[in-house]
Amino acid sequence: MQENMTTQSLMKATIFSALLAAVALLIIILPAEYNIDPTGIGGKLGLTVFSEPAEVPVSADNASTGERETILITVPANKGIEYKFIMNQYAKLEYEWLTDGTALYHDLHGEPEGDTTGYYESFTITTASEMKGSFTTPFAGSHGWYFKNETDAPVQVQLIVKGDYSSHALKQ
């Protein structure tokens, strides 16, 4: 009789756990990760903001001529994004970026062209609301910023650049 109660208790616990996992999937995980909100509760709890993609408007003169370019990047609440420039070795980039005053963690770094090991070299790591400077790339590859927003609201970064690069985009 004791064995039967243990088996019965285990079955109840398993069914309860499966139901709880299904509820968590519908109410929390799908809205937060995939912006799928079948119940509408995730939106009311503010969870769908986590799955919103970063916005990147670009106001550009011709980038290949080395003229100044302004890029507006929205860093979603409690998320991190990377914005990268493809550059040759010893290419120079002058930059200035600023927010509305909200400090962001950022890492200015580069990844060598063709590297598959995950290696990257950081040039500046800090938390700030603005920064201005320039750098010369030590190697060909993608160079740019990782911005992390640790607040509960999206933060817009205005990135102003001038330099030698072939293209730039939000890293996916």
ZAMARGU-4260 file (C-alpha; in steps of 0.2 Angstrom, whole numbers, plus 5000, padded with zeros to 4 digits):
<rodrens>
0) 5000/5000/5000 | 5014/5012/5004 | 5022/5009/4987 | 5006/5014/4978 | 5004/5030/4988
5) 5022/5035/4983 | 5019/5031/4965 | 5002/5041/4966 | 5011/5056/4974 | 5025/5055/4961
10) 5012/5055/4947 | 5003/5070/4954 | 5019/5080/4956 | 5024/5076/4938 | 5007/5082/4931
15) 5008/5097/4942 | 5025/5101/4936 | 5020/5099/4918 | 5005/5111/4920 | 5016/5124/4929
20) 5029/5123/4915 | 5015/5125/4901 | 5008/5140/4910 | 5026/5148/4912 | 5029/5145/4893
25) 5013/5153/4888 | 5013/5168/4900 | 5032/5172/4902 | 5044/5163/4890 | 5034/5165/4873
30) 5030/5184/4876 | 5048/5188/4883 | 5058/5179/4870 | 5048/5178/4854 | 5035/5191/4856
35) 5021/5178/4855 | 5007/5182/4868 | 4992/5170/4866 | 4985/5175/4883 | 4989/5194/4882
40) 4996/5193/4900 | 5014/5194/4894 | 5010/5211/4887 | 5001/5217/4902 | 5016/5212/4913
45) 5028/5221/4901 | 5037/5206/4895 | 5035/5208/4876 | 5047/5223/4877 | 5061/5210/4879
50) 5059/5203/4862 | 5058/5219/4853 | 5072/5221/4840 | 5084/5235/4842 | 5081/5250/4830
55) 5095/5257/4819 | 5091/5272/4809 | 5105/5278/4798 | 5108/5296/4792 | 5123/5294/4780
60) 5133/5304/4768 | 5142/5292/4757 | 5152/5281/4769 | 5166/5276/4757 | 5171/5295/4755
65) 5175/5296/4773 | 5162/5309/4777 | 5154/5311/4794 | 5139/5299/4797 | 5126/5299/4811
70) 5118/5282/4816 | 5104/5281/4829 | 5104/5265/4839 | 5090/5260/4851 | 5096/5248/4864
75) 5081/5238/4872 | 5078/5238/4890 | 5089/5225/4900 | 5097/5219/4883 | 5114/5221/4875
80) 5118/5224/4856 | 5133/5225/4845 | 5136/5238/4831 | 5150/5234/4820 | 5161/5242/4806
85) 5170/5231/4793 | 5188/5239/4792 | 5205/5235/4784 | 5220/5234/4795 | 5227/5251/4801
90) 5211/5260/4796 | 5206/5274/4807 | 5189/5278/4814 | 5184/5294/4823 | 5169/5293/4834
95) 5157/5301/4846 | 5143/5293/4855 | 5130/5299/4867 | 5114/5295/4876 | 5101/5305/4884
100) 5111/5304/4900 | 5108/5286/4904 | 5124/5277/4907 | 5127/5261/4896 | 5140/5247/4899
105) 5151/5247/4883 | 5165/5237/4876 | 5174/5244/4860 | 5182/5229/4852 | 5188/5221/4836
110) 5186/5203/4829 | 5199/5198/4816 | 5193/5194/4799 | 5191/5175/4796 | 5194/5170/4814
115) 5183/5156/4820 | 5189/5154/4838 | 5179/5168/4845 | 5194/5179/4849 | 5192/5198/4851
120) 5202/5212/4857 | 5195/5225/4868 | 5201/5243/4866 | 5189/5252/4879 | 5178/5245/4892
125) 5168/5256/4904 | 5151/5262/4909 | 5147/5280/4903 | 5133/5290/4894 | 5145/5297/4881
130) 5162/5295/4874 | 5173/5303/4860 | 5189/5297/4852 | 5197/5288/4838 | 5206/5272/4835
135) 5217/5263/4822 | 5213/5245/4819 | 5227/5233/4823 | 5220/5220/4811 | 5207/5218/4797
140) 5189/5213/4803 | 5174/5219/4812 | 5176/5233/4825 | 5163/5241/4835 | 5154/5242/4851
145) 5144/5231/4862 | 5131/5242/4872 | 5122/5234/4887 | 5107/5243/4894 | 5104/5238/4912
150) 5088/5249/4914 | 5070/5245/4912 | 5068/5257/4897 | 5075/5258/4880 | 5090/5269/4877
155) 5094/5278/4861 | 5113/5280/4856 | 5118/5293/4844 | 5134/5287/4836 | 5143/5299/4825
160) 5158/5292/4815 | 5170/5297/4801 | 5183/5285/4795 | 5188/5271/4783 | 5176/5257/4783
165) 5167/5247/4770 | 5151/5244/4779 | 5142/5244/4795 | 5127/5236/4803 | 5119/5229/4819
170) 5127/5212/4823 | 5114/5198/4823
</rodrens>
